[in-house]
Amino acid sequence: MKKLSISLIIVVSLVLIGWLAFNSLTRKSADWNFIQSVGGIKTEKPVETEDGYYLPILCNVSGWDSITVKPITTNSSLFCLKTKVSIKENKIYLTVATGMSILGNNSTKCKAAKLGNLKDGNYKIYYKDKSLNEPLIGEFTIEKQVR
């Protein structure tokens, strides 16, 4: 019984290590040139929920949708795994993380990004990659209603 438990722990550990290695090797932050090659990216007005604001993102890494430009690349195995967000004052920076999916529950279309609680004001949204170029991809204004 003890050998079976040890064997099971080893197998589970190896599967977990393999999954983490696969995920880290295939996940990549998409640069601006890639985003443009698959049809671009744009945002819509944030939606307010009980746990803060969510920013709808229109981006399809498959290259099958023309969001802001005509796509020139198609991908059949890449998925939009996550949209990373960082906020500095009234500037919001987005980065799309792409990769392959072994669980099969991912989509080529990016989901809304959680922004959290925002103060009143005008916000500008930029795409951030490793280059110094930070293209503007959207903007919005938050005006909370006084009740």
VOPAGU-2260 file (C-alpha; in pm, 1 decimal, decimal comma):
REM VOPAGU-2260
SITE   aa  ch    i         X         Y         Z
SITE  MET   A    0       0,0       0,0       0,0
SITE  LYS   A    1     286,5     235,7      84,1
SITE  LYS   A    2     454,2     168,9    -254,8
SITE  LEU   A    3     124,9     244,2    -432,9
SITE  SER   A    4      92,9     578,1    -250,7
SITE  ILE   A    5     449,7     675,2    -334,6
SITE  SER   A    6     401,0     573,7    -699,3
SITE  LEU   A    7      81,8     777,5    -718,7
SITE  ILE   A    8     253,6    1083,2    -571,2
SITE  ILE   A    9     538,7    1048,8    -821,5
SITE  VAL   A   10     301,4    1016,1   -1118,8
SITE  VAL   A   11      93,1    1316,8   -1009,2
SITE  SER   A   12     409,8    1521,4    -952,9
SITE  LEU   A   13     544,8    1433,5   -1298,6
SITE  VAL   A   14     215,1    1523,8   -1465,4
SITE  LEU   A   15     206,0    1855,1   -1278,6
SITE  ILE   A   16     567,7    1935,9   -1369,3
SITE  GLY   A   17     499,2    1844,1   -1732,8
SITE  TRP   A   18     190,5    2064,4   -1745,1
SITE  LEU   A   19     374,7    2360,7   -1589,7
SITE  ALA   A   20     666,4    2318,8   -1831,5
SITE  PHE   A   21     430,7    2297,9   -2131,5
SITE  ASN   A   22     240,5    2604,7   -2015,9
SITE  SER   A   23     551,8    2814,2   -1957,0
SITE  LEU   A   24     713,4    2709,0   -2285,6
SITE  THR   A   25     408,2    2781,8   -2501,3
SITE  ARG   A   26     274,4    3098,1   -2328,2
SITE  LYS   A   27     397,8    3415,1   -2487,8
SITE  SER   A   28     316,0    3784,0   -2458,6
SITE  ALA   A   29     201,9    3896,2   -2802,3
SITE  ASP   A   30     384,3    4195,6   -2943,8
SITE  TRP   A   31     211,5    4476,2   -3134,3
SITE  ASN   A   32     316,6    4339,3   -3474,6
SITE  PHE   A   33     150,6    4005,9   -3395,1
SITE  ILE   A   34    -169,1    4178,4   -3276,7
SITE  GLN   A   35    -181,3    4377,8   -3600,5
SITE  SER   A   36    -115,4    4065,5   -3810,2
SITE  VAL   A   37    -420,9    3886,5   -3665,0
SITE  GLY   A   38    -663,3    4176,1   -3715,5
SITE  GLY   A   39    -591,1    4423,8   -3436,5
SITE  ILE   A   40    -739,4    4498,0   -3098,0
SITE  LYS   A   41    -986,6    4747,1   -2956,6
SITE  THR   A   42   -1181,6    4794,6   -2637,6
SITE  GLU   A   43   -1537,1    4886,7   -2551,2
SITE  LYS   A   44   -1681,6    5085,4   -2262,4
SITE  PRO   A   45   -1611,5    4919,8   -1924,2
SITE  VAL   A   46   -1891,3    4737,7   -1746,7
SITE  GLU   A   47   -1940,9    4805,3   -1375,2
SITE  THR   A   48   -2006,8    4500,6   -1157,2
SITE  GLU   A   49   -2016,9    4428,4    -784,6
SITE  ASP   A   50   -1643,1    4356,6    -784,4
SITE  GLY   A   51   -1531,9    4651,5    -995,8
SITE  TYR   A   52   -1505,6    4733,2   -1363,8
SITE  TYR   A   53   -1440,9    4491,0   -1649,8
SITE  LEU   A   54   -1307,4    4608,7   -1984,3
SITE  PRO   A   55   -1448,0    4425,8   -2289,0
SITE  ILE   A   56   -1167,3    4347,7   -2532,9
SITE  LEU   A   57   -1215,5    4274,0   -2900,8
SITE  CYS   A   58    -922,4    4066,7   -3024,7
SITE  ASN   A   59    -914,0    3729,1   -3197,3
SITE  VAL   A   60    -567,5    3571,9   -3215,7
SITE  SER   A   61    -682,8    3321,2   -3479,6
SITE  GLY   A   62    -663,8    3589,0   -3749,3
SITE  TRP   A   63   -1019,9    3518,9   -3866,4
SITE  ASP   A   64   -1169,9    3853,8   -3756,0
SITE  SER   A   65   -1091,3    4200,2   -3879,4
SITE  ILE   A   66   -1108,6    4412,6   -3562,7
SITE  THR   A   67    -918,3    4728,5   -3661,2
SITE  VAL   A   68    -713,7    4609,3   -3959,4
SITE  LYS   A   69    -734,4    4330,0   -4215,4
SITE  PRO   A   70    -558,8    4019,5   -4079,0
SITE  ILE   A   71    -262,3    3881,5   -4271,1
SITE  THR   A   72    -189,6    3579,4   -4047,5
SITE  THR   A   73    -406,5    3288,2   -3938,5
SITE  ASN   A   74    -342,2    3057,8   -3643,8
SITE  SER   A   75    -519,3    2734,0   -3573,3
SITE  SER   A   76    -342,3    2636,1   -3253,4
SITE  LEU   A   77    -300,7    2961,3   -3058,9
SITE  PHE   A   78    -543,8    3075,9   -2794,5
SITE  CYS   A   79    -587,8    3398,3   -2601,0
SITE  LEU   A   80    -493,1    3268,9   -2256,7
SITE  LYS   A   81    -506,3    3594,7   -2063,0
SITE  THR   A   82    -504,7    3969,5   -2097,1
SITE  LYS   A   83    -262,1    4123,6   -1852,3
SITE  VAL   A   84    -358,3    4464,7   -1714,4
SITE  SER   A   85    -160,2    4729,5   -1532,5
SITE  ILE   A   86    -297,7    5067,9   -1433,4
SITE  LYS   A   87     -87,8    5377,4   -1364,5
SITE  GLU   A   88    -300,1    5677,8   -1273,1
SITE  ASN   A   89    -534,9    5724,4   -1570,7
SITE  LYS   A   90    -336,2    5506,1   -1810,4
SITE  ILE   A   91    -429,1    5141,2   -1861,7
SITE  TYR   A   92    -179,3    4905,6   -2023,4
SITE  LEU   A   93    -293,8    4578,2   -2183,5
SITE  THR   A   94     -87,4    4282,4   -2300,5
SITE  VAL   A   95    -236,4    3971,3   -2460,5
SITE  ALA   A   96     -81,3    3638,6   -2358,4
SITE  THR   A   97    -116,9    3363,6   -2619,0
SITE  GLY   A   98     -33,0    2997,2   -2613,8
SITE  MET   A   99    -156,0    2646,3   -2672,1
SITE  SER   A  100    -422,6    2483,9   -2460,6
SITE  ILE   A  101    -407,7    2129,1   -2333,3
SITE  LEU   A  102    -730,4    2154,4   -2136,3
SITE  GLY   A  103    -942,0    2264,9   -2431,4
SITE  ASN   A  104   -1133,0    2533,8   -2243,2
SITE  ASN   A  105    -964,2    2836,6   -2400,7
SITE  SER   A  106   -1080,6    3058,0   -2684,1
SITE  THR   A  107    -905,5    3245,8   -2962,0
SITE  LYS   A  108   -1111,1    3550,8   -2859,9
SITE  CYS   A  109    -989,2    3751,9   -2562,6
SITE  LYS   A  110   -1216,2    3786,3   -2262,5
SITE  ALA   A  111   -1293,1    4104,3   -2070,9
SITE  ALA   A  112   -1011,2    4217,4   -1843,2
SITE  LYS   A  113   -1075,9    4297,4   -1477,4
SITE  LEU   A  114    -984,4    4656,2   -1396,3
SITE  GLY   A  115   -1115,7    4665,2   -1040,1
SITE  ASN   A  116   -1241,1    4986,0    -883,6
SITE  LEU   A  117   -1176,4    5304,0   -1079,2
SITE  LYS   A  118   -1204,9    5668,7    -979,3
SITE  ASP   A  119   -1393,2    5925,9   -1185,3
SITE  GLY   A  120   -1193,0    6054,3   -1477,8
SITE  ASN   A  121   -1074,4    6002,9   -1831,7
SITE  TYR   A  122    -875,9    5686,1   -1902,4
SITE  LYS   A  123    -658,0    5600,8   -2200,0
SITE  ILE   A  124    -580,7    5241,1   -2292,4
SITE  TYR   A  125    -247,0    5144,9   -2446,5
SITE  TYR   A  126    -107,5    4819,1   -2577,7
SITE  LYS   A  127     216,2    4730,8   -2397,8
SITE  ASP   A  128     482,3    4495,5   -2526,2
SITE  LYS   A  129     861,2    4481,5   -2488,1
SITE  SER   A  130     914,7    4771,6   -2728,0
SITE  LEU   A  131     892,7    5134,1   -2620,4
SITE  ASN   A  132     603,4    5186,7   -2860,6
SITE  GLU   A  133     272,8    5198,8   -2669,6
SITE  PRO   A  134      -9,1    5246,6   -2923,8
SITE  LEU   A  135    -335,6    5395,9   -2801,6
SITE  ILE   A  136    -615,8    5139,1   -2847,4
SITE  GLY   A  137    -904,2    5303,3   -2664,2
SITE  GLU   A  138   -1027,5    5551,2   -2410,2
SITE  PHE   A  139   -1326,3    5603,5   -2185,0
SITE  THR   A  140   -1462,5    5825,1   -1908,1
SITE  ILE   A  141   -1591,6    5716,5   -1568,3
SITE  GLU   A  142   -1859,6    5938,6   -1417,5
SITE  LYS   A  143   -2023,4    5785,7   -1115,7
SITE  GLN   A  144   -2382,7    5876,0   -1048,9
SITE  VAL   A  145   -2453,0    6049,0    -717,2
SITE  ARG   A  146   -2751,5    5889,9    -545,5
